[in-house]
Amino acid sequence: MEQGKFCFIMDAFFTIHDKDRKLMRNKETVDGKEHDRPCFYAFPDRKNPLILWCVPVSSKVDKYLRIVNHKIEKQQGKGIKRPKCNTIRFGEVMGVKKAFLIQNMFPVIEKYIKEIYINRLTQEAVRIPRHIERDIISHSGEVLRLVRSGHRSLVFSDIIETYNALIEELVKE
């Protein structure tokens, strides 16, 4: 899968790799129709491009703006001169502001990708502007480095364990 596309993840991934149910899972069937939400912005791992990092995208911008503001105020209260929040970022998707939830990111391999998010109007894969893409990838990389150095509470699930399990799957295949 190309970098920068949005995708939906198969339920099988969550069954196998999210037994503690900490990831944002697919929504339930409503009126007999499956709802493919959330969608995930996906980009390849720097060390192993067969691993993709998925960042959930939410339309609940106001909710996540409040969370970001709370985190920044908390940092200011501790005397941090340049407070920031790298676990939640914002950007437009198809002309609408969305929240990119880096705090909920997780690794996946291509066999668990159900489908690519296609814009119904253009019949093309949904994409984001390069500056937003750079922001998401940069902050995701920063969070990942912090998680690998011991700050595991920055994300909700054990992404290191999932990453290692996916590497094992790739080796077996």
CNS distance restraints for C-alpha pairs under 8 A (distance, minus, plus):
assign (resid   1 and name CA) (resid   5 and name CA) 7.73 0.50 0.50
assign (resid   1 and name CA) (resid 110 and name CA) 7.13 0.50 0.50
assign (resid   2 and name CA) (resid  43 and name CA) 7.48 0.50 0.50
assign (resid   3 and name CA) (resid  42 and name CA) 6.38 0.50 0.50
assign (resid   3 and name CA) (resid  43 and name CA) 4.60 0.50 0.50
assign (resid   3 and name CA) (resid  44 and name CA) 6.36 0.50 0.50
assign (resid   4 and name CA) (resid  41 and name CA) 6.60 0.50 0.50
assign (resid   4 and name CA) (resid  42 and name CA) 5.98 0.50 0.50
assign (resid   4 and name CA) (resid  43 and name CA) 5.86 0.50 0.50
assign (resid   4 and name CA) (resid 127 and name CA) 6.26 0.50 0.50
assign (resid   4 and name CA) (resid 128 and name CA) 7.23 0.50 0.50
assign (resid   4 and name CA) (resid 133 and name CA) 6.90 0.50 0.50
assign (resid   5 and name CA) (resid  41 and name CA) 6.07 0.50 0.50
assign (resid   5 and name CA) (resid  42 and name CA) 5.95 0.50 0.50
assign (resid   5 and name CA) (resid  43 and name CA) 7.61 0.50 0.50
assign (resid   5 and name CA) (resid 116 and name CA) 7.01 0.50 0.50
assign (resid   5 and name CA) (resid 117 and name CA) 7.45 0.50 0.50
assign (resid   5 and name CA) (resid 125 and name CA) 6.60 0.50 0.50
assign (resid   5 and name CA) (resid 126 and name CA) 6.28 0.50 0.50
assign (resid   5 and name CA) (resid 127 and name CA) 5.69 0.50 0.50
assign (resid   6 and name CA) (resid  39 and name CA) 6.28 0.50 0.50
assign (resid   6 and name CA) (resid  40 and name CA) 5.28 0.50 0.50
assign (resid   6 and name CA) (resid  41 and name CA) 4.47 0.50 0.50
assign (resid   6 and name CA) (resid  42 and name CA) 5.91 0.50 0.50
assign (resid   6 and name CA) (resid 116 and name CA) 5.85 0.50 0.50
assign (resid   6 and name CA) (resid 117 and name CA) 5.30 0.50 0.50
assign (resid   6 and name CA) (resid 125 and name CA) 7.48 0.50 0.50
assign (resid   6 and name CA) (resid 126 and name CA) 6.31 0.50 0.50
assign (resid   6 and name CA) (resid 127 and name CA) 7.07 0.50 0.50
assign (resid   7 and name CA) (resid  39 and name CA) 5.60 0.50 0.50
assign (resid   7 and name CA) (resid  40 and name CA) 5.28 0.50 0.50
assign (resid   7 and name CA) (resid  41 and name CA) 6.57 0.50 0.50
assign (resid   7 and name CA) (resid  42 and name CA) 6.95 0.50 0.50
assign (resid   7 and name CA) (resid 113 and name CA) 6.70 0.50 0.50
assign (resid   7 and name CA) (resid 114 and name CA) 7.28 0.50 0.50
assign (resid   7 and name CA) (resid 115 and name CA) 5.68 0.50 0.50
assign (resid   7 and name CA) (resid 116 and name CA) 4.26 0.50 0.50
assign (resid   7 and name CA) (resid 117 and name CA) 5.16 0.50 0.50
assign (resid   8 and name CA) (resid  36 and name CA) 6.45 0.50 0.50
assign (resid   8 and name CA) (resid  37 and name CA) 7.21 0.50 0.50
assign (resid   8 and name CA) (resid  38 and name CA) 7.18 0.50 0.50
assign (resid   8 and name CA) (resid  39 and name CA) 5.21 0.50 0.50
assign (resid   8 and name CA) (resid  40 and name CA) 6.26 0.50 0.50
assign (resid   8 and name CA) (resid 113 and name CA) 6.03 0.50 0.50
assign (resid   8 and name CA) (resid 114 and name CA) 5.43 0.50 0.50
assign (resid   8 and name CA) (resid 115 and name CA) 5.53 0.50 0.50
assign (resid   8 and name CA) (resid 116 and name CA) 6.38 0.50 0.50
assign (resid   8 and name CA) (resid 117 and name CA) 6.97 0.50 0.50
assign (resid   9 and name CA) (resid  13 and name CA) 7.07 0.50 0.50
assign (resid   9 and name CA) (resid  26 and name CA) 7.60 0.50 0.50
assign (resid   9 and name CA) (resid  39 and name CA) 7.93 0.50 0.50
assign (resid   9 and name CA) (resid  40 and name CA) 7.95 0.50 0.50
assign (resid   9 and name CA) (resid 112 and name CA) 5.85 0.50 0.50
assign (resid   9 and name CA) (resid 113 and name CA) 4.69 0.50 0.50
assign (resid   9 and name CA) (resid 114 and name CA) 5.07 0.50 0.50
assign (resid   9 and name CA) (resid 115 and name CA) 7.35 0.50 0.50
assign (resid  10 and name CA) (resid  14 and name CA) 7.48 0.50 0.50
assign (resid  10 and name CA) (resid 112 and name CA) 5.37 0.50 0.50
assign (resid  10 and name CA) (resid 113 and name CA) 5.88 0.50 0.50
assign (resid  10 and name CA) (resid 114 and name CA) 4.97 0.50 0.50
assign (resid  11 and name CA) (resid  15 and name CA) 6.37 0.50 0.50
assign (resid  11 and name CA) (resid  25 and name CA) 7.76 0.50 0.50
assign (resid  11 and name CA) (resid  26 and name CA) 6.95 0.50 0.50
assign (resid  12 and name CA) (resid  16 and name CA) 6.20 0.50 0.50
assign (resid  12 and name CA) (resid 112 and name CA) 7.17 0.50 0.50
assign (resid  13 and name CA) (resid  17 and name CA) 5.72 0.50 0.50
assign (resid  13 and name CA) (resid  18 and name CA) 7.43 0.50 0.50
assign (resid  13 and name CA) (resid 108 and name CA) 7.92 0.50 0.50
assign (resid  13 and name CA) (resid 112 and name CA) 5.83 0.50 0.50
assign (resid  14 and name CA) (resid  18 and name CA) 4.73 0.50 0.50
assign (resid  14 and name CA) (resid  19 and name CA) 7.13 0.50 0.50
assign (resid  14 and name CA) (resid  21 and name CA) 7.75 0.50 0.50
assign (resid  14 and name CA) (resid  23 and name CA) 7.82 0.50 0.50
assign (resid  14 and name CA) (resid  25 and name CA) 6.99 0.50 0.50
assign (resid  15 and name CA) (resid  19 and name CA) 6.27 0.50 0.50
assign (resid  17 and name CA) (resid 162 and name CA) 6.33 0.50 0.50
assign (resid  18 and name CA) (resid  22 and name CA) 6.68 0.50 0.50
assign (resid  18 and name CA) (resid  23 and name CA) 6.68 0.50 0.50
assign (resid  21 and name CA) (resid  25 and name CA) 7.98 0.50 0.50
assign (resid  22 and name CA) (resid 156 and name CA) 6.05 0.50 0.50
assign (resid  22 and name CA) (resid 157 and name CA) 5.46 0.50 0.50
assign (resid  23 and name CA) (resid 104 and name CA) 6.42 0.50 0.50
assign (resid  23 and name CA) (resid 106 and name CA) 7.97 0.50 0.50
assign (resid  23 and name CA) (resid 156 and name CA) 7.11 0.50 0.50
assign (resid  23 and name CA) (resid 157 and name CA) 6.45 0.50 0.50
assign (resid  24 and name CA) (resid  38 and name CA) 7.29 0.50 0.50
assign (resid  24 and name CA) (resid  56 and name CA) 7.44 0.50 0.50
assign (resid  24 and name CA) (resid 104 and name CA) 7.14 0.50 0.50
assign (resid  25 and name CA) (resid  37 and name CA) 7.98 0.50 0.50
assign (resid  25 and name CA) (resid  38 and name CA) 7.36 0.50 0.50
assign (resid  26 and name CA) (resid  35 and name CA) 7.52 0.50 0.50
assign (resid  26 and name CA) (resid  36 and name CA) 6.34 0.50 0.50
assign (resid  26 and name CA) (resid  37 and name CA) 5.53 0.50 0.50
assign (resid  26 and name CA) (resid  38 and name CA) 6.25 0.50 0.50
assign (resid  27 and name CA) (resid  34 and name CA) 7.58 0.50 0.50
assign (resid  27 and name CA) (resid  35 and name CA) 5.82 0.50 0.50
assign (resid  27 and name CA) (resid  36 and name CA) 6.62 0.50 0.50
assign (resid  27 and name CA) (resid  37 and name CA) 5.67 0.50 0.50
assign (resid  27 and name CA) (resid  38 and name CA) 7.27 0.50 0.50
assign (resid  28 and name CA) (resid  34 and name CA) 6.55 0.50 0.50
assign (resid  28 and name CA) (resid  35 and name CA) 6.59 0.50 0.50
assign (resid  29 and name CA) (resid  33 and name CA) 5.26 0.50 0.50
assign (resid  29 and name CA) (resid  34 and name CA) 4.39 0.50 0.50
assign (resid  29 and name CA) (resid  35 and name CA) 6.14 0.50 0.50
assign (resid  30 and name CA) (resid  34 and name CA) 6.46 0.50 0.50
assign (resid  30 and name CA) (resid  35 and name CA) 7.21 0.50 0.50
assign (resid  38 and name CA) (resid  56 and name CA) 6.28 0.50 0.50
assign (resid  38 and name CA) (resid  57 and name CA) 6.45 0.50 0.50
assign (resid  38 and name CA) (resid  58 and name CA) 7.06 0.50 0.50
assign (resid  39 and name CA) (resid  56 and name CA) 5.98 0.50 0.50
assign (resid  39 and name CA) (resid  57 and name CA) 5.97 0.50 0.50
assign (resid  39 and name CA) (resid 117 and name CA) 7.32 0.50 0.50
assign (resid  40 and name CA) (resid  54 and name CA) 5.36 0.50 0.50
assign (resid  40 and name CA) (resid  55 and name CA) 5.12 0.50 0.50
assign (resid  40 and name CA) (resid  56 and name CA) 4.36 0.50 0.50
assign (resid  40 and name CA) (resid  57 and name CA) 5.82 0.50 0.50
assign (resid  41 and name CA) (resid  53 and name CA) 7.99 0.50 0.50
assign (resid  41 and name CA) (resid  54 and name CA) 5.49 0.50 0.50
assign (resid  41 and name CA) (resid  55 and name CA) 5.09 0.50 0.50
assign (resid  41 and name CA) (resid  56 and name CA) 6.37 0.50 0.50
assign (resid  41 and name CA) (resid  57 and name CA) 6.97 0.50 0.50
assign (resid  42 and name CA) (resid  52 and name CA) 6.04 0.50 0.50
assign (resid  42 and name CA) (resid  53 and name CA) 5.42 0.50 0.50
assign (resid  42 and name CA) (resid  54 and name CA) 4.52 0.50 0.50
assign (resid  42 and name CA) (resid  55 and name CA) 6.46 0.50 0.50
assign (resid  43 and name CA) (resid  52 and name CA) 5.31 0.50 0.50
assign (resid  43 and name CA) (resid  53 and name CA) 5.39 0.50 0.50
assign (resid  43 and name CA) (resid  54 and name CA) 6.87 0.50 0.50
assign (resid  43 and name CA) (resid 137 and name CA) 7.60 0.50 0.50
assign (resid  44 and name CA) (resid  48 and name CA) 7.37 0.50 0.50
assign (resid  44 and name CA) (resid  49 and name CA) 4.85 0.50 0.50
assign (resid  44 and name CA) (resid  50 and name CA) 6.87 0.50 0.50
assign (resid  44 and name CA) (resid  51 and name CA) 5.83 0.50 0.50
assign (resid  44 and name CA) (resid  52 and name CA) 4.25 0.50 0.50
assign (resid  44 and name CA) (resid  53 and name CA) 6.03 0.50 0.50
assign (resid  45 and name CA) (resid  49 and name CA) 5.08 0.50 0.50
assign (resid  45 and name CA) (resid  50 and name CA) 7.40 0.50 0.50
assign (resid  45 and name CA) (resid  51 and name CA) 5.53 0.50 0.50
assign (resid  45 and name CA) (resid  52 and name CA) 5.63 0.50 0.50
assign (resid  45 and name CA) (resid  53 and name CA) 6.38 0.50 0.50
assign (resid  50 and name CA) (resid 109 and name CA) 6.27 0.50 0.50
assign (resid  50 and name CA) (resid 110 and name CA) 7.36 0.50 0.50
assign (resid  51 and name CA) (resid 107 and name CA) 6.30 0.50 0.50
assign (resid  51 and name CA) (resid 108 and name CA) 5.79 0.50 0.50
assign (resid  51 and name CA) (resid 109 and name CA) 5.09 0.50 0.50
assign (resid  51 and name CA) (resid 110 and name CA) 7.62 0.50 0.50
assign (resid  51 and name CA) (resid 163 and name CA) 7.85 0.50 0.50
assign (resid  51 and name CA) (resid 166 and name CA) 7.66 0.50 0.50
assign (resid  51 and name CA) (resid 167 and name CA) 7.99 0.50 0.50
assign (resid  52 and name CA) (resid 107 and name CA) 5.50 0.50 0.50
assign (resid  52 and name CA) (resid 108 and name CA) 5.27 0.50 0.50
assign (resid  52 and name CA) (resid 109 and name CA) 5.91 0.50 0.50
assign (resid  52 and name CA) (resid 110 and name CA) 7.49 0.50 0.50
assign (resid  53 and name CA) (resid 105 and name CA) 6.71 0.50 0.50
assign (resid  53 and name CA) (resid 106 and name CA) 5.67 0.50 0.50
assign (resid  53 and name CA) (resid 107 and name CA) 4.43 0.50 0.50
assign (resid  53 and name CA) (resid 108 and name CA) 6.33 0.50 0.50
assign (resid  54 and name CA) (resid 105 and name CA) 5.39 0.50 0.50
assign (resid  54 and name CA) (resid 106 and name CA) 5.45 0.50 0.50
assign (resid  54 and name CA) (resid 107 and name CA) 6.03 0.50 0.50
assign (resid  54 and name CA) (resid 108 and name CA) 7.06 0.50 0.50
assign (resid  55 and name CA) (resid 100 and name CA) 6.37 0.50 0.50
assign (resid  55 and name CA) (resid 101 and name CA) 5.89 0.50 0.50
assign (resid  55 and name CA) (resid 102 and name CA) 5.54 0.50 0.50
assign (resid  55 and name CA) (resid 104 and name CA) 6.56 0.50 0.50
assign (resid  55 and name CA) (resid 105 and name CA) 4.48 0.50 0.50
assign (resid  55 and name CA) (resid 106 and name CA) 6.94 0.50 0.50
assign (resid  56 and name CA) (resid 100 and name CA) 5.98 0.50 0.50
assign (resid  56 and name CA) (resid 101 and name CA) 5.41 0.50 0.50
assign (resid  56 and name CA) (resid 102 and name CA) 7.27 0.50 0.50
assign (resid  56 and name CA) (resid 104 and name CA) 6.60 0.50 0.50
assign (resid  56 and name CA) (resid 105 and name CA) 6.55 0.50 0.50
assign (resid  57 and name CA) (resid  98 and name CA) 6.47 0.50 0.50
assign (resid  57 and name CA) (resid  99 and name CA) 5.63 0.50 0.50
assign (resid  57 and name CA) (resid 100 and name CA) 4.70 0.50 0.50
assign (resid  57 and name CA) (resid 101 and name CA) 6.16 0.50 0.50
assign (resid  58 and name CA) (resid  98 and name CA) 5.67 0.50 0.50
assign (resid  58 and name CA) (resid  99 and name CA) 5.06 0.50 0.50
assign (resid  58 and name CA) (resid 100 and name CA) 6.50 0.50 0.50
assign (resid  58 and name CA) (resid 101 and name CA) 7.37 0.50 0.50
assign (resid  59 and name CA) (resid  97 and name CA) 7.34 0.50 0.50
assign (resid  59 and name CA) (resid  98 and name CA) 5.04 0.50 0.50
assign (resid  59 and name CA) (resid  99 and name CA) 6.38 0.50 0.50
assign (resid  60 and name CA) (resid  64 and name CA) 6.55 0.50 0.50
assign (resid  60 and name CA) (resid  98 and name CA) 7.22 0.50 0.50
assign (resid  60 and name CA) (resid  99 and name CA) 6.97 0.50 0.50
assign (resid  61 and name CA) (resid  65 and name CA) 5.99 0.50 0.50
assign (resid  61 and name CA) (resid  90 and name CA) 7.95 0.50 0.50
assign (resid  61 and name CA) (resid  97 and name CA) 7.14 0.50 0.50
assign (resid  61 and name CA) (resid  98 and name CA) 5.82 0.50 0.50
assign (resid  61 and name CA) (resid  99 and name CA) 5.53 0.50 0.50
assign (resid  62 and name CA) (resid  66 and name CA) 6.30 0.50 0.50
assign (resid  63 and name CA) (resid  67 and name CA) 6.57 0.50 0.50
assign (resid  64 and name CA) (resid  68 and name CA) 6.13 0.50 0.50
assign (resid  64 and name CA) (resid  88 and name CA) 7.33 0.50 0.50
assign (resid  64 and name CA) (resid  99 and name CA) 6.80 0.50 0.50
assign (resid  65 and name CA) (resid  69 and name CA) 6.07 0.50 0.50
assign (resid  66 and name CA) (resid  70 and name CA) 6.10 0.50 0.50
assign (resid  67 and name CA) (resid  71 and name CA) 6.25 0.50 0.50
assign (resid  68 and name CA) (resid  72 and name CA) 6.23 0.50 0.50
assign (resid  68 and name CA) (resid  85 and name CA) 6.15 0.50 0.50
assign (resid  68 and name CA) (resid  88 and name CA) 6.95 0.50 0.50
assign (resid  69 and name CA) (resid  73 and name CA) 6.08 0.50 0.50
assign (resid  70 and name CA) (resid  74 and name CA) 6.10 0.50 0.50
assign (resid  71 and name CA) (resid  75 and name CA) 6.32 0.50 0.50
assign (resid  71 and name CA) (resid  84 and name CA) 7.83 0.50 0.50
assign (resid  71 and name CA) (resid  85 and name CA) 6.79 0.50 0.50
assign (resid  72 and name CA) (resid  76 and name CA) 6.19 0.50 0.50
assign (resid  72 and name CA) (resid  83 and name CA) 5.45 0.50 0.50
assign (resid  72 and name CA) (resid  84 and name CA) 5.87 0.50 0.50
assign (resid  72 and name CA) (resid  85 and name CA) 6.70 0.50 0.50
assign (resid  73 and name CA) (resid  77 and name CA) 6.12 0.50 0.50
assign (resid  74 and name CA) (resid  78 and name CA) 6.53 0.50 0.50
assign (resid  75 and name CA) (resid  79 and name CA) 6.57 0.50 0.50
assign (resid  75 and name CA) (resid  80 and name CA) 5.49 0.50 0.50
assign (resid  75 and name CA) (resid  83 and name CA) 5.69 0.50 0.50
assign (resid  75 and name CA) (resid  84 and name CA) 7.98 0.50 0.50
assign (resid  76 and name CA) (resid  80 and name CA) 5.21 0.50 0.50
assign (resid  76 and name CA) (resid  81 and name CA) 6.89 0.50 0.50
assign (resid  76 and name CA) (resid  83 and name CA) 6.35 0.50 0.50
assign (resid  85 and name CA) (resid  89 and name CA) 7.74 0.50 0.50
assign (resid  86 and name CA) (resid 102 and name CA) 7.57 0.50 0.50
assign (resid  86 and name CA) (resid 139 and name CA) 5.51 0.50 0.50
assign (resid  86 and name CA) (resid 140 and name CA) 7.64 0.50 0.50
assign (resid  86 and name CA) (resid 142 and name CA) 7.79 0.50 0.50
assign (resid  86 and name CA) (resid 143 and name CA) 7.02 0.50 0.50
assign (resid  87 and name CA) (resid 101 and name CA) 6.40 0.50 0.50
assign (resid  87 and name CA) (resid 102 and name CA) 4.74 0.50 0.50
assign (resid  87 and name CA) (resid 103 and name CA) 4.81 0.50 0.50
assign (resid  87 and name CA) (resid 139 and name CA) 7.27 0.50 0.50
assign (resid  87 and name CA) (resid 140 and name CA) 7.52 0.50 0.50
assign (resid  87 and name CA) (resid 143 and name CA) 6.97 0.50 0.50
assign (resid  87 and name CA) (resid 154 and name CA) 7.22 0.50 0.50
assign (resid  87 and name CA) (resid 155 and name CA) 7.91 0.50 0.50
assign (resid  88 and name CA) (resid  99 and name CA) 6.67 0.50 0.50
assign (resid  88 and name CA) (resid 100 and name CA) 5.73 0.50 0.50
assign (resid  88 and name CA) (resid 101 and name CA) 4.90 0.50 0.50
assign (resid  88 and name CA) (resid 102 and name CA) 5.56 0.50 0.50
assign (resid  88 and name CA) (resid 103 and name CA) 6.60 0.50 0.50
assign (resid  89 and name CA) (resid  99 and name CA) 5.81 0.50 0.50
assign (resid  89 and name CA) (resid 100 and name CA) 5.09 0.50 0.50
assign (resid  89 and name CA) (resid 101 and name CA) 6.74 0.50 0.50
assign (resid  89 and name CA) (resid 102 and name CA) 7.41 0.50 0.50
assign (resid  89 and name CA) (resid 135 and name CA) 7.92 0.50 0.50
assign (resid  89 and name CA) (resid 136 and name CA) 6.89 0.50 0.50
assign (resid  90 and name CA) (resid  97 and name CA) 6.86 0.50 0.50
assign (resid  90 and name CA) (resid  98 and name CA) 5.71 0.50 0.50
assign (resid  90 and name CA) (resid  99 and name CA) 4.64 0.50 0.50
assign (resid  90 and name CA) (resid 100 and name CA) 5.79 0.50 0.50
assign (resid  91 and name CA) (resid  97 and name CA) 5.46 0.50 0.50
assign (resid  91 and name CA) (resid  98 and name CA) 5.57 0.50 0.50
assign (resid  91 and name CA) (resid  99 and name CA) 6.70 0.50 0.50
assign (resid  91 and name CA) (resid 100 and name CA) 7.50 0.50 0.50
assign (resid  91 and name CA) (resid 132 and name CA) 6.02 0.50 0.50
assign (resid  92 and name CA) (resid  96 and name CA) 4.98 0.50 0.50
assign (resid  92 and name CA) (resid  97 and name CA) 4.26 0.50 0.50
assign (resid  92 and name CA) (resid  98 and name CA) 5.75 0.50 0.50
assign (resid  92 and name CA) (resid 128 and name CA) 7.01 0.50 0.50
assign (resid  92 and name CA) (resid 132 and name CA) 7.91 0.50 0.50
assign (resid  93 and name CA) (resid  97 and name CA) 6.36 0.50 0.50
assign (resid  93 and name CA) (resid  98 and name CA) 6.51 0.50 0.50
assign (resid  93 and name CA) (resid 126 and name CA) 7.73 0.50 0.50
assign (resid  93 and name CA) (resid 127 and name CA) 7.20 0.50 0.50
assign (resid  93 and name CA) (resid 128 and name CA) 5.89 0.50 0.50
assign (resid  94 and name CA) (resid 126 and name CA) 7.24 0.50 0.50
assign (resid  94 and name CA) (resid 127 and name CA) 7.73 0.50 0.50
assign (resid  94 and name CA) (resid 128 and name CA) 7.56 0.50 0.50
assign (resid 100 and name CA) (resid 136 and name CA) 7.46 0.50 0.50
assign (resid 101 and name CA) (resid 105 and name CA) 6.77 0.50 0.50
assign (resid 102 and name CA) (resid 136 and name CA) 7.83 0.50 0.50
assign (resid 102 and name CA) (resid 139 and name CA) 7.77 0.50 0.50
assign (resid 102 and name CA) (resid 140 and name CA) 6.00 0.50 0.50
assign (resid 102 and name CA) (resid 143 and name CA) 7.79 0.50 0.50
assign (resid 102 and name CA) (resid 155 and name CA) 7.49 0.50 0.50
assign (resid 103 and name CA) (resid 154 and name CA) 6.08 0.50 0.50
assign (resid 103 and name CA) (resid 155 and name CA) 4.35 0.50 0.50
assign (resid 103 and name CA) (resid 156 and name CA) 6.34 0.50 0.50
assign (resid 104 and name CA) (resid 155 and name CA) 5.75 0.50 0.50
assign (resid 104 and name CA) (resid 156 and name CA) 5.80 0.50 0.50
assign (resid 104 and name CA) (resid 157 and name CA) 7.29 0.50 0.50
assign (resid 105 and name CA) (resid 155 and name CA) 7.12 0.50 0.50
assign (resid 105 and name CA) (resid 159 and name CA) 7.85 0.50 0.50
assign (resid 106 and name CA) (resid 157 and name CA) 7.61 0.50 0.50
assign (resid 106 and name CA) (resid 159 and name CA) 5.57 0.50 0.50
assign (resid 106 and name CA) (resid 162 and name CA) 7.64 0.50 0.50
assign (resid 107 and name CA) (resid 159 and name CA) 6.72 0.50 0.50
assign (resid 107 and name CA) (resid 162 and name CA) 6.77 0.50 0.50
assign (resid 107 and name CA) (resid 163 and name CA) 5.85 0.50 0.50
assign (resid 107 and name CA) (resid 166 and name CA) 7.96 0.50 0.50
assign (resid 108 and name CA) (resid 112 and name CA) 6.76 0.50 0.50
assign (resid 108 and name CA) (resid 113 and name CA) 7.99 0.50 0.50
assign (resid 108 and name CA) (resid 163 and name CA) 7.63 0.50 0.50
assign (resid 108 and name CA) (resid 166 and name CA) 7.04 0.50 0.50
assign (resid 109 and name CA) (resid 113 and name CA) 7.36 0.50 0.50
assign (resid 109 and name CA) (resid 166 and name CA) 6.93 0.50 0.50
assign (resid 116 and name CA) (resid 125 and name CA) 6.67 0.50 0.50
assign (resid 117 and name CA) (resid 125 and name CA) 5.82 0.50 0.50
assign (resid 117 and name CA) (resid 126 and name CA) 5.90 0.50 0.50
assign (resid 118 and name CA) (resid 123 and name CA) 5.84 0.50 0.50
assign (resid 118 and name CA) (resid 124 and name CA) 5.38 0.50 0.50
assign (resid 118 and name CA) (resid 125 and name CA) 4.42 0.50 0.50
assign (resid 118 and name CA) (resid 126 and name CA) 5.56 0.50 0.50
assign (resid 119 and name CA) (resid 123 and name CA) 5.27 0.50 0.50
assign (resid 119 and name CA) (resid 124 and name CA) 5.61 0.50 0.50
assign (resid 119 and name CA) (resid 125 and name CA) 6.11 0.50 0.50
assign (resid 119 and name CA) (resid 126 and name CA) 5.67 0.50 0.50
assign (resid 120 and name CA) (resid 124 and name CA) 7.71 0.50 0.50
assign (resid 128 and name CA) (resid 132 and name CA) 6.53 0.50 0.50
assign (resid 128 and name CA) (resid 133 and name CA) 6.40 0.50 0.50
assign (resid 129 and name CA) (resid 133 and name CA) 6.31 0.50 0.50
assign (resid 130 and name CA) (resid 134 and name CA) 6.04 0.50 0.50
assign (resid 131 and name CA) (resid 135 and name CA) 6.22 0.50 0.50
assign (resid 132 and name CA) (resid 136 and name CA) 6.19 0.50 0.50
assign (resid 133 and name CA) (resid 137 and name CA) 6.14 0.50 0.50
assign (resid 134 and name CA) (resid 138 and name CA) 5.83 0.50 0.50
assign (resid 135 and name CA) (resid 139 and name CA) 6.08 0.50 0.50
assign (resid 136 and name CA) (resid 140 and name CA) 5.92 0.50 0.50
assign (resid 137 and name CA) (resid 141 and name CA) 6.02 0.50 0.50
assign (resid 138 and name CA) (resid 142 and name CA) 6.30 0.50 0.50
assign (resid 139 and name CA) (resid 143 and name CA) 6.16 0.50 0.50
assign (resid 140 and name CA) (resid 144 and name CA) 6.01 0.50 0.50
assign (resid 141 and name CA) (resid 145 and name CA) 6.12 0.50 0.50
assign (resid 142 and name CA) (resid 146 and name CA) 6.32 0.50 0.50
assign (resid 143 and name CA) (resid 147 and name CA) 6.11 0.50 0.50
assign (resid 143 and name CA) (resid 154 and name CA) 7.08 0.50 0.50
assign (resid 144 and name CA) (resid 148 and name CA) 6.11 0.50 0.50
assign (resid 145 and name CA) (resid 149 and name CA) 6.24 0.50 0.50
assign (resid 146 and name CA) (resid 150 and name CA) 6.50 0.50 0.50
assign (resid 146 and name CA) (resid 151 and name CA) 5.42 0.50 0.50
assign (resid 146 and name CA) (resid 152 and name CA) 7.56 0.50 0.50
assign (resid 147 and name CA) (resid 151 and name CA) 4.48 0.50 0.50
assign (resid 147 and name CA) (resid 152 and name CA) 4.58 0.50 0.50
assign (resid 147 and name CA) (resid 153 and name CA) 7.55 0.50 0.50
assign (resid 147 and name CA) (resid 154 and name CA) 6.75 0.50 0.50
assign (resid 147 and name CA) (resid 155 and name CA) 7.72 0.50 0.50
assign (resid 148 and name CA) (resid 152 and name CA) 7.34 0.50 0.50
assign (resid 148 and name CA) (resid 160 and name CA) 7.36 0.50 0.50
assign (resid 152 and name CA) (resid 158 and name CA) 7.39 0.50 0.50
assign (resid 155 and name CA) (resid 159 and name CA) 7.82 0.50 0.50
assign (resid 158 and name CA) (resid 162 and name CA) 6.46 0.50 0.50
assign (resid 159 and name CA) (resid 163 and name CA) 5.89 0.50 0.50
assign (resid 160 and name CA) (resid 164 and name CA) 6.22 0.50 0.50
assign (resid 161 and name CA) (resid 165 and name CA) 6.18 0.50 0.50
assign (resid 162 and name CA) (resid 166 and name CA) 6.14 0.50 0.50
assign (resid 163 and name CA) (resid 167 and name CA) 6.29 0.50 0.50
assign (resid 164 and name CA) (resid 168 and name CA) 6.34 0.50 0.50
assign (resid 165 and name CA) (resid 169 and name CA) 6.32 0.50 0.50
assign (resid 166 and name CA) (resid 170 and name CA) 6.21 0.50 0.50
assign (resid 167 and name CA) (resid 171 and name CA) 6.26 0.50 0.50
assign (resid 168 and name CA) (resid 172 and name CA) 6.30 0.50 0.50
assign (resid 169 and name CA) (resid 173 and name CA) 6.36 0.50 0.50
